[in-house]
Amino acid sequence: MTSAGIPRTPVPDDGARDAGAGALRRLAPPARRFLAHRKGVLVRLALWSLAESGQAFLVGHAVARCVDDGFLAGDPRRGLLWLAVALVAVLSGAPVVRGVFAQLSGLTEPLRDALVRRAVDRSMARTAPGGPGGTDRAAVSRLTNQVEIARDSFAGLVLTLRSFVFTAVGALLGLLSLHPALLVVVLPPLVAGLALFLATLRPMAAAQRRALAADEALGDHAARSRAALRDLAACGTGPGAERRGADLVADAAAQARTLAGWAAVRTAALGVAGHLPVLALLVAVPWLRGRGVSAGALLGAFTYLVQSLLPALHTLMTALGAAGARLLVVLDRILGPEPGAAGPPGACAASTAEGRDRGRSRGTGVRTPAVGGHQVPRAAVPAVELRSVTLSYGVRAEPVLDALDLRVAPGEHLAVVGPSGIGKSTLTRLVAGTLAPSRGEVRVAGGVVTGRPAVELAALRVLVPQEAYVFSGTVGDNLGYLNPHVRRAELGAAVRAFGLEPLVERLGGPDGSVRPAELSPGERQLVALVRAYLSPAPLLLLDEATCHLAPASEARAEEVLAGRPGTLVVVAHRLSSAIRADRTLVLDGERAECGTHGELLARSPLYRDLTGHWHA
């Protein structure tokens, strides 16, 4: 965890290098079983593809014959006849393609059905009793987007591989039939380029995975930093987060450069396989002519290369580099091992099941007992009491708060600190009774708050959120909204205590009109704080209700509220709020600590870290 309370985003390591090979090993057995049960479809697909081999063979052979046996031999009628044969061979490609696509559905549709069943079974097994638990938020993506990606990528690969194999067979047989010397010239650069391309597949797949991981790590850090901007500013940890972001940017750039290097090698392989055979054939024309290769055979060889072999090779390389990588990743996600469950939105990444288990084995977990000199006697009725409270946003989601125990004495001033998204606002909503715990009890003044009527809750507590509510009406109506019987003298004293006189005078006194849009966020917060101060409720809950105030105004407001009869619980915007409190509750995802400032400095590494940066 960083000093700002933002969990460190993992940087991809060299383990990604073998991820592609591991995925291939995992996927090979189910792939063999899938194809073994569809031998009939494969045989019919191969028969249609043989027609494509014949087509590739006829086109180049007909061009060679029309030149040698027709036009150069002085027989234009025979030359035109061979050109007609080439035309028929080209036109026959349409029914061949139609037959191939008709058989292709016998492979792609069962694959999609099998992947859908697997995705559903996996999601159900995860949420079933005894399963690994956690909300399977990727289930919808797997059932829709990922399954369709796998289906389309598989169809493209089957078409491409089949076309390359049978087209290459037809073209190479055609070259052999024209003259064996043609193969001596064409094959070496063709094989060299193909071998170079195949050699790049594994390292480039690993580079793609590392680049993707680096990009995700950078995006995750940016999202967490954006959500924790107030914590970063309040605790002075912005420079540390900035340095971490710079490291992630540099790593992402390095991985992108590596990926670009392998892409250049792949482009070179495509150039070797796609262009060198033609250049080699041109350069070798005198040598070939000297060995009896006719002009028609040379023209036929160029036809085989340009019209059949090289386009099929280019398509193969493109498909394997793009569709192949997508198919491998998606199939591994659907058919591969169960990934670790992610935490719910807003939960700290450090709050994992493993971390909670480690905490419980030490007898701490994320439990927070009352500690120190502020221990509440068991005979007393606490102002706030949480008994093994657990809150999860979903049936199988990771808990935001897990088995939290807390006792707040009447009249106590408690501050709550921790990273953004760790559960501070959730805690205030639980105490206020606007959110029910998944397990455990929340009590205020000895009574359970869950399920109580709003009128009863309003008499027990006041919750002031970050975005203060101010309505159109008079100043007095806004300030005395929670206490209709407040006297004018009490209202004036509260206004003076919070330093609100300039605003009240500007608005025309207690009877002046309030237009919410004309007030700044800080002014709205001060109005809401005075309103809460005048409330007869014994418990005040401030959920970053002073975040728009200057530090001096915040300190003044909290001092006034702490002197009010009753209990004060403050979700701290600045660490100075924790220094002013009687006790502080530190939520840290994996465990929680509660105590005085001195006690927390001795026990909580996160609190020490936050305090050190705040003082700096």
N, C-alpha and C positions, 0 to 999 in steps of 0.2 A: 504494500500500500504506500502511495506517495505521501509526502508531507501534507499535501492539500486534502488528503482523505480520498483521493481518486485512485481506485485500484490500478496498479500498473498493467498496461496492455502488453500481452506477451509478444515478443519479437520472434518471427519465424526462425527456426534453427535448421540445421542440416538434416533433421529427420525427414523433411519434405522431399529429400533427394530420392528416398526409396519408397515414397508413397505410391507412385505409379506402379512400380513392380509389385508392391503388396496388394494393390487393388486388382492387378491382373491375376495374381495367384488366387485371390478370393473369388474372382468372378469366373475363372476358367471352368471349374466343375459345373456350376449351374448352366453356363453357356453350352457346354458339351451335352448336358442332359436335355436342354431345350431343343437343340438341333437334332439330337438322336431321335426324338419323338416326331420329327417332321421330315423324315427321309423322302417321303413321296413328293412333298412340295419342293424339296431341294433337287430331286431328279427332274421334275418337270421344268423347273427353273433352268437347270443345266441344259436341257434339250432346246429350250427357246434360245439360250445363249449360244449354243452350237450354230444356230442359224446366223447369229451375229458374227461368229468366227468366219463362216462361209461368206458373209457379206464383205468383211474386211479383206478376205483373200481375193475375192472376185474383182473388187474395184482396182487394186494395184495390178493384178495379173491382166485384166482387160486393157488397162492403159498401156502396159508393155506390149501386148500382142497387137493392139491397134497401130502402134508405131512400127514395130518390127515386121509384122506380117501384113500390114495394111498400107499405110501411107509411104513408108520408106521402101516397101517392095513394089510400089506402083499399083496397088490394088485399093483404091479409096473405098470401094464397096465393102471390102472386108474390114477396113479400118473403121468405117461407120457402124458396121455390125458389132464390132467389139466395143465401141463406145456405147451402143445401145445396151449391151450386156452390163457395162458399168452403170448405166443409168437405172436399169432394172434392179441392180444390186443396191443402189442408193435408195430407190423408192421402196424396196422391201423392208427397209428399216422401220417403217411405220407399223406394220402388223407385228413385227418382232417386238417392238417396244410395248405395244398393246398386250401381247401375250406375257411379256415379262412382268408388267404391272399387275396383270390378273393373278399371277402366281405370287407376287410379292405380298399381297394382302394376307396370304396364308401364313406368313411369318410375322408381319408387323402387328396384326390385330391380336393374335394370341399373346405376343409379347406385352402389348399394352394391358390386356386383361390380367396377365400374370403379375405385372407390376402394380396394378391397382389393388389386386387381392393382397399382395405383399405389404403395400403401404397401409391398407386398412388393418390387416392382422397386426402389424407392428404397432400402430397407434392404439389399438384396443388392448394389446398385451401390456403396453406401457401404463395404461390407466387402470388396468384390472387389479384386483387385490393381489398382493404379492409381487406386483410388477415393480419396475425400477422407480416409478413415480415421476412426478413432474408433468406440467402441461406440455403436450406435444404440439408446439406452435408451428412446426414445419409440416404437419400432416396435410393441411390444405394445399400447400405448395407442392408437396410430393404427388398428391392425387390429381392435380391439374397441370401446373406448369412443368414440373420435372418429368412426369410420365409422358407428356406430349413431346418434350425435348428428346427423351430417350427414344420414343417411337420414330420421330422424324430423323434423328441422327442415325438410328439403326437402318432405316429404309435407305437413307442416302449412302451409307457405307456398303450395304449389300449391292445396291445398283452400281456403285463405283468400282468395287472390287470385282464383281462379276464382269462388268464391261471391260475393265483393264485386262483381266486374265484371258478372256476369250478373244478380245480384240488383238491382244499381244500375240496369242497363239496363231490366229489367222494371218497377222502381218508377218510374223517371223517365218511361218511356213511359206508365205508368198515370197519373201526374200530368198529363202533357201531354194525355192523352185526356179526363181529367175537365175541365181548364180550363187554358189556357196561363198564366194569371195565377198559378197555384199555383207554377209553376217560378220566376217572378219573385221570389216571397217566399222559397222554400226554398233555391234554388241559391246565392245569395251567401254566407250563413253556412256552408253546407256546403262550398263551394269554399274559402272563407277558412280554415276549420279544417283542411281537408285540406292546403292549401298550407303552412300554418304547421307542421303535423306533418312534412311532407316536408322542410321547411327545417331541421328539428332533427336529421334523421337523421345527416348527416355530422359536425357538431360533437359530437353526443352519442356517436357511435361513437368519435371521437377522445378524448373525455373518459373513456369507458369504458376505452379502452386505457391512457390515462395513469394512471387510478385503479388498474387492475390491475397496471401496472408498478410504481407506488409501493408497493402492497401487497406485491408480490413482493420488492421491494428491502428493505422493512422486515423481512419474514420471513427473507430471506437473511442480513441483518445480525444478526438475533436468533439464528439458528442458528449462524452463525460465532462470535459472541461467546460463546454457551453452550459451544461446543466449545473455546474458547480461554480459559476462565475462569482456569485456572492460570497461563497466560502473562500475562493481564491483571493478576492479583494479584501475580505475581512481579516484573513489570517496571514496575508502577505506572502502567499505561496505561489503567486503568479509566475515569478521568474523560474521556479522549479518546473512548473507545468510547461512553460515555454521551452525550456531546455529539453524536456522529454519530447515535446512535439517536434523540435528541431531534429532530435535523434531519429525519430520515426520517419520524418520527411527524408532525411539522408538515407535511411535504410530502404525506403520505398524507391528512391531514385536509383540506388545501387542495384536493387533487384530488377528495376525496369531496364537499366543498362545491360545487365546480364541477359535478360530476355531478348533485348534487341540484338545482342551479339549472336545468340543462337538463331534468331530469325534471319540474320544475315547469312549464317552458315546454311540454313535451309534454302534461302534464295539462291545461294551459290550452287547447291545441289540441284535445284530446279534448272538452273542455267546449264550445268554440265549435262544433265540428262535430256533437257529439252532443246538445246541448241547445238551442242558439240557433235551429235550424230550427223546433223545436216552439214555442218562445216567440214567434218571429217570426210563425208561423202564427196563434197565438192573438191576438197584437196586431193582425194584419192582417185579422181576421175582418170587421170593419165595411167595410173597404176592398174586400175580396173580395166580400162580399155586394152591395156597390154595383155591382160589375161583373158580376153575374149568376152568381156561383158559388153553387151550391145547397148545402143542408145536407148532403145525401148526399155531394156532392163533397168538402166539408170533412171529413166523417167518414172518407171514403175516403182523403183525403190524410193524415190523422192515422194511419190504419192503415198506409199505405205507410211513413211515417216510423218509427213505433214498432215495427211487426212485421217490417219488411224492411230498410229502408235504414240506419237508425241502428245496429241490432245488427251488420249486416255491416261497417259502418264501424268500429265499436268493435273487432270481432274483427280487422280488418285492421291497425289501429294497434297493437294489442297484439302481434300476430304479427310484424309488421315490426320492432317495437322489441326483441323478445326472440328469437324463433326466427331472424329475419333476421340479427341480430348474431352469434348462435352459428354459423349456417351459414357466414357469411362468414369468421369466424375459423378454423373447423375446415377448410373447403375450402382456405383459404390455407396452412394448415399442411401439408396432405396434398399439394396440387398446386403450391404455391408454390415459391420457390427454396430450395435446401438450406441449412438453418441451420448456423451454426458448431458444431462438435463441442464438447460440454462435457467437462470433465475428469472423471476418475474420482472416486468418493467419497473424500474425504480429501486430494485433490490441491489445491494452492494455485491460486486462480483466475489468478494472474499467470503460471503455468507453461503458457503457450500455445505452440502450434507456432510462431507468429510470433515470440514471445519467444525460443524456443530457436534458431530460425534466425538471429535477430539476434546471439545470443550466439556461435554458431559462426562467424559471419562475422568476429567480432572475435578468434576463437581462444580464447574463453573458454567460451561456452555455459553448461552447468552442470558443466563439468569442474573438478576440484579437484586441482591439482598440489601436491606437497609443496613448501613454501615456507620462506624465511627460514633462520635458523640451525639449524633442525631438519631440514634436508634429509637424507634417508636415503641413504647411499652405495649405489650400485648393487650393490656387491659384497656388502653385508650382506643378511641375510634379514629382511624386515620382519615385525613381529609380526602386522600386518594389512595386506593389500594388496587394493585394488579396481582392476580393470583394465577400464575402459570399461563399467561395470556399468549396465544398464538394467533397470528393473522396471516392468511394466505389469500391472494387475489386469484382464486381458482381452486378447484377440488384437489388437484394433484400438483399445484404450483409450489415452488419453494417459498417458505414463509418469510415475510418481511420482518415480523417479530416472532420469536420462537421461545416459548416457555418463559416469558418475562415476568419476574416478580419485582414489585416495587411498592414501597410504603412511603407516603408523604404526610408528615405531621401537620396538624392544624396550625396555621400561621406561618408555615415554612415557605421559603423562597427557593424554588428549584429551577435550575437552568438545564436545558437539554441541548447537547451539541453533537456533532457528527457530520459526515460527508453528506452532500446533497443526495437525495434519493434513498437514504438509509432507513427511513421510517419515522422521522421526527414528526412530520405532519400527521402521519397515520396514528401515532401515539396520542396526539391531541384530539383527534377525531374520536378515537376509542374512549378517552376520558370524557369527552363532551357528550357521548352517547349517540353521535350521528353515524357511527360505524360499529357494527357488531363483531366481536372477535370470533375466529373460527373455533377456538377452544379457550377455556378459562373464564374467569370472571373479572369484570371491571366494576369497582365500587367507589362511590363518592359519598362521603359523610355516612358510611356504613351501609348504604343501599346500592343494589345492583342497578346500573344505569341502562343496560340493554333492555329495550322494549318499553321503557317508561314514557308516558305522554310528554309532549313538548312543553306543556305548561309546567309540569313538575321539574323537568330538566332546566328550564329557564330560571326557576327559583334557586337552583343549586349552583349553576355555573354560567360564566360568560366566556364565549370563544371569540377572540378578535383575530381574523385572518390577515394575511399579508395585504390583500386588496381590500382596503377599508370601505365600508358601505356608508355613504352619505346620501340623504334623500332631499328632494326639493321641499322646502318648508322654512320655518324660522330657525334661527340659531338655537333658541331655547328648546324647540321641539327635538332637534337633532341631539343636543347634549343630554336632555332628560328623557330620551326615548325609553330607556330601560327602567326608569324610576319616575313614573308620572307624578308622584307626590313630593318630588324634590323642591325645596324652598329656593327662592331666588338668591338668598345669601349663600347657601351651600353651593349653588351653581357658580356664583361669582368667585368663591374661594377656590373651587376646582380649576376655574379658568386661570386664576392667578398662579396657582401651584404649578400648572403645566406650561406657563408662559404663553398662554393663548390670547392675552388681551389685545395685541395688535390685530390679529385676525378678526376677533369679535368686534372691535371698534371699526375696522374697515367694512365689515358687513352691516354695520348700523346697530350694534348692540344685540342683546338677547332677542329682541323682536325683529331684527333685521332678517332679510331673506337670504337663503342659501341656494346657490345654483351649483350643483356638484361639478359641472364641467369647468367652472371658473376657479376651482381649488386645485392646488398642486397635490401630488400624491402624499407628500409629507404633511400638508395641512389636513388632508382627509384622515390620515392616520392619527393626528393629534385629536381631531374631533372624536374619532372612534375610541381613543384611549380615555378621554374625559368621560365619555358616555359609559364605558366599562367601569371607571372609577366610581361613578355615582350609582352604579347598580347595587342593589342590596344582596346580590348573590355572593356567597362566601368564597367562591373559587373563581379565579381569573386565569384564563388560558390564552397566552399570546403566541400565535404561530407566526413568527417573524414579523410581528405587527409594528416594529420600529425600523424596518429595513430602509425606509425612505427618509429617516431623520438623520440629522447630523449627529456625530458622536456625543457632543455635549447635550443636545436635546434628548437623545436616547437615554443618557445617564440620568438626566433630571427626571424624565418620565418614569423610568424604572424605580428610582428612589422614592418617588411619590407613591407609586403603586405598591411597593414593598412596605411602605408605612401604613397602608390601608388595612383595617382589620380584615383578616381572611388569609387565604393561601394563594400564592402566585406561582404559576408554572410558565416559564418563558422558553420557547424555542429560540435559541440565541442566534442573532444575525452576526454579531461580533463577539469575539472571545471575552471582551470586557464585561459582557453580561454574565458570563460564568464566574468571573472574578468577584462580582458583586453579590452573587447568590450564596445562600447558606450551603447548598450542596449542588453538585452538577452530575447529571446522568450523561455518560458518554456512550453513544451507540456506534459500534464498530463492526457491524456485520457478523463477525465470527463470535464475538462475545461483547458484553456490555459491562461497564463499571459505573458505580455510583459512590460519590464521596465528596469530601471537601476539596478545595483547591490543592492543599498540601498532600492529602491522601492520594489524589489522582496523579499528581506529579510523580509519586513513588510507585504507583501501580499500573498506570495506563501509558503505554508507549505512544499511542496516537495523541493523547492529551499533551504529553510532553512535547511531541513534535509540533502540534498546533500552537502551544504556548511559546515555544522557542521562536517560531516564525513570526508570531504576533508581536513579540517583544522586539524582534529585529526590525 
